[in-house]
Amino acid sequence: MGDEGKLARGINRSVWLMSRELLEVDLRLGSRVEGTMSDEAVFFSPEERRNAS
């Protein structure tokens, strides 16, 4: 299997890392939505605004 196995492991790792990062973003946005609904201020740092585009 050799190179194919290495490629498959690399792809699986990349997909896992991306899905984990998306989950973290989703959780942060979820908490912000809850905060907004309870009249709390919503703050997006410059780094988050840059990452969102």
Residue, then its C-alpha position, 0 to 999 in steps of 0.5 A: m500500500g505504501d504511498e497510498g496509505k500515507l496519502a489516505r492517512g494525510i487526508n483523514r488527518s486534514v479532514w479531522l482537523m478541519s471538522r474540529e475547527l468548524l465545530e469550535v467555530d460553530l460552538r463560539l457562534g452558538s454562544r454568541v447567538e445565545g448572548t445576543m438573544s439575552d441582550e449581551a454585547v457581541f464582540f468579534s475580534p479583528e482576527e475573527r473578522r479576518n478569518a471569517s472572510 
